[in-house]
Amino acid sequence: MTEPAGRRTRKDRDPARRVALDVLLAVTGRDAYANLLLPQLLRRRGLAGRDAALATELAYGTLRGRGTYDAVLAICCDRDLAALDPPVREVLRLGAHQLLGTRIAPHAAVATSVSLVREVAGQRPAGFVNAVLRRVATRDLAAWLEIAAPSRADDPAGHLAVRHSHPRWIVEAFADALGERLAGPLTETEAVLAADNERPLVHLCAVPGLAGQQDLIAAGGQAARWSPFGAYLAEGDPARFPLVETGRAGVQDEASQLAALALVRAGGPAGDGGRWLDVCAGPGGKARLLAGLAGEAGARLTAAEIREHRARLVRAATAGTAAAAVVVADGTRPAWRQDRFEQVLADVPCSGLGALRRRPEARWRRTPQDIEGLAALQRDLLRSALESARPGGVVAYVTCSPHVAETREVVAAVLAGGPVAEVLDAPAILGEVPDLRCPEPYQRYAQFWPHRHGTDAMFVALLRRR
């Protein structure tokens, strides 16, 4: 990967802030993913320790707080933020985060921002950035929110959108999924919005047959609350965790681990010769866990992925297991139409609204139109998964999103076509995890939440083929 535009050949005066700025510019300018780009830049530019920690906090904190900071900057700036040159706009956001979201001294936050904009955009905008950030520095975050956020009584969704830095439509979607009305108390809605802005722990998953939870703990992890394969990593580069480096474990959210476990539990013991299917396996996290479990159960997993480059990721993820075969295939038009499987996973492409803690830029990148565009593909994949299951076989429909149009409505639309499957009680199958049930009449579906479970907002529906 080439260096981001504007990279100087001389040594940066403030390497941590420069890395954070380059991540922000890449995210907004070319739809880069912060969680992929940031580690690369840290390694390439030799940042470690406190500098790496500062760059990480500034990049992720600015992305999470962008909606709030933009509302404050709009008051302090006499120009339209959208019309500013991208480097100037991102320096202002970075400066606002330092002033309102960190303990960095105000004079240092302003001075370093002015120096940074000189470095990337020249002398001309330096005075403008200085003046705007000095206005921002006149109040703390709580005082600015009193001014910038709409009244909670008059506009509860707008109030929460500014206070917790989410687009209004996501606030409304979360309230709908939680069963809360915008006209009433939005206690849980506010809790999940706040949780989206907290730094998550790294979740690790041991590969059954290659390692166990105790191996993760012995290497420095903390035992996961519910997953028998999982552990948490409070700090450090997970790619350098010993068991991850050797392929005996991977980075995987605990809710994703439990979604795979729910499918295996619902399907019961496969016995020798059992056949499992993952209809859209990329990038391979759940396929890796299922392959390990299949190997222990004497079963075989077929992991399908439509794109060759993502299929390569699945092959790499499952390389240490002997129970997986990876194929390049369209899950909606399967090459296995004459075959039937005991257990089928449909972990469908989705908006990713359930992982906003880990991918904060997604909240600014996604739109309601994206949800509408994904729904048809999700329905097709679920239908294909049900057709691929043998009578009595179990299908797990999984999305990393709580949006009802990607979860309950997809399952309802597919089941409305005929009595092809019965809905199993997913929360009961994952009985060790509390508060998983969706609002009535959808209580047989499981919905994880970051504010309840400390995981991504993963949805799980289990269906038994009639």
CORHUNOR-V363027 format. One record per backbone hydrogen bond with DSSP energy under -1.0 kcal/mol. NH is the residue of the N-H (numbers start at 0). CO is the residue of the C=O. Records with the same first field share a line. If there is no record, write none. Layout:
NH=CO  CO
This chain:
6=3
17=13
18=14
19=15
20=16
21=17
22=18
23=19
24=20
25=21
26=22
27=23
28=24
29=25
31=25
35=32
36=32
37=33
40=36
41=37
42=38
43=39
44=40
46=41
50=47
52=48
53=49
54=50
55=51
56=52
57=53
58=54
59=55
60=56
61=57
62=58
63=59
64=60
68=64
69=65
70=66
71=67
72=68
73=69
75=71
76=72
82=79
83=80
88=84
89=85
90=86
91=87
92=88
93=89
94=90
95=91
96=92
97=93
98=94
99=95
100=96
108=104
109=105
110=106
111=107
112=108
113=109
114=110
115=111
116=112
117=113
118=114
119=115
120=116
121=117
125=122
128=124
129=125
130=126
131=127
132=128
133=129
134=130
135=131
136=132
137=134
138=135
143=139
144=140
145=141
147=143
148=144
154=150
158=154
159=155
160=156
161=157
162=158
163=159
165=160
170=166
171=167
172=168
173=169
174=170
175=171
176=172
177=173
179=174
183=180
189=185
190=186
191=187
192=188
193=189
194=190
195=191
196=193
197=194
201=232
203=230
204=249
205=228
206=247
209=206
210=206
215=211
216=212
217=213
218=214
219=216
220=215
221=231
223=229
230=203
231=221
232=201
239=236
240=237
244=240
245=241
246=243
247=242
248=242
249=204
251=202
256=252
257=253
258=254
259=255
260=256
261=257
262=258
263=259
264=260
265=261
266=262
267=263
272=297
273=270
275=299
276=342
277=301
278=344
280=303
283=280
287=283
288=284
289=285
290=286
291=287
292=288
293=289
294=290
295=291
296=292
298=293
299=273
300=322
301=275
302=324
303=277
304=326
310=306
311=307
312=308
313=309
314=310
315=311
316=312
317=313
320=317
324=300
326=302
332=329
338=335
340=387
341=274
342=274
343=393
344=276
345=395
347=345  397
353=399
354=351
358=354
361=358
362=359
363=360
364=360
365=361
370=366
371=367
372=368
373=369
374=370
377=373
378=374
379=375
380=376
381=377
382=378
383=379
384=380
385=381
386=382
387=383
389=340
391=464
392=389
393=341
394=462
395=343
396=460
397=345
398=458
405=402
408=403
410=406
411=407
412=408
413=409
414=410
415=411
416=413
417=414
419=417
421=463
423=461
425=423  443
428=424
429=425
430=427
432=429
437=444
441=438
444=441
445=459
446=435
447=457
452=448
453=449
456=353
457=455
458=398
459=445
460=396
462=394
463=421
464=392
465=419
